[in-house]
Structure formats: C-alpha cells, structure tokens
Amino acid sequence: MKKIIPEEVKSVSEYIYQVSGISLNQTKAYLIETRLGALIEQFKCSSYRHLCLMAKGDKTKVLETKIISAVDGDSARTMFGEVVKIYAKKFKSN
C-alpha cells in the first residue's frame, strides 16, 4: 500500500471535506491510506493527491463517489438514499 505524506493528508482531507462535508485531520493519515489505497492501485495513481486531481477532472463524478464511499460508505449510501426518497415523494405527489 502506498504511504501518504503529511502534505497529502492536508490536501486530500480538504478535498474530501469540499465534496462530502466529512472532516479529517492530520491524525487520519492511516484511515486515508487504508480506505483509499485500493483506489490508488485501481486507478494507477502515483499519489493520493493524484487520485484527488483525477476525481476533480471526472465529470461523471464516479471517482468522487468511490472516494466518499471508501471514506464513509454508510454516509454516502444514506445520503443517496435520502435523495432518492425525496425525488420519489415529489414525483408521486404530482
């Protein structure tokens, strides 16, 4: 598994907070490594920062969703489920 450097912890944490509202600090380096390590390998990224840059450039938001799910899968699924429920209710009432 690729090791994350302190500068990357900061930039990756900022990215995750921007896209999900999940706040991670410098003490979460191990969590970032273990949760995002498989994505680093899957997308053949040279660094954790590279993974975030790829996600920012992905207009489909697939990689962003994978990152959020990896960091906190329950929150991502719950958030998606709530959006589906809201739209279902909206269209059902029309």
N, C-alpha and C positions, 0 to 999 in steps of 0.2 A: 504494500500500500504506500502511495506517495505521501510523504510528510508535508505538512503545511507549515509555512514560515510565518512568523508573527505579523509581518506586513499584510500577508494574505488573509489572516484571520480578521483583521480590521476591514479590509475591502470586501471580503465575502460576507461578513456579518452585516455590513452596510447594505449590500445588495439584497440579502435575504430580508432585512428589515423593510427596505423600499418596496419589495414585491409582495410581502406577506404580513408585515407587522410583527413578525417574530423577532424578538430582541436577543441577540447572542453577544457575549462579551469575550474578552481575551481568554478567559478560563475555559471556553468551549472549543478549543482547538481540537481536542480528541474527538468530541462529538462531530465536528465538521469533517474530520478525517474519516471517521468510521461510517458516517451517513452518506458522504458524497464520494468516497473512494471508488465505489463501483461505477459511478457515473464518469469519473475521471478516466477510468480504464475503458468503459464502453464507448465514450466519445473521443478517445485517444487525445486527451488534453495534456498539455505539458505542465499545467499548474492549476491550482484551484481558481486563481484569477482568470486564467484562460477559459475555464468552464463557465464562469460568470459572463465573460465577454461573449462567448458563444450564445449563451442564453439571451443576452440583451439583443443580439442580432437575429434571433429566431423569431420571425414574425408570427409563426404558428403558436408560440408560447408552450410548445410541447416540452422543451427542455426546462423552462421555468417551472412548469407544473411538476416535472420529475424532481427538481431540486426541492421545491416546497414539500412535496410528499415525502422525500427522503429525510428532510429535517424534522418534519412533524406531520406524518401521514394522517393521523386522526383529525387534525385541524383542517387539512386540505380536503379530506373527504366530507367532513361535516359542513364546511363552507360551501362546497359544490352541491351537496345535498340540500342545503337551505335555499340556494339559488334556484334549483330545480323545483322545489316546493313552491316558492314564490311565483315563478312563471306558470306552473301548473294551476295554481289557485287563480291567477289573473286570467288565464285563458278559459278556465272552467266557468268563471263568473260572466264572461262575455257572451 
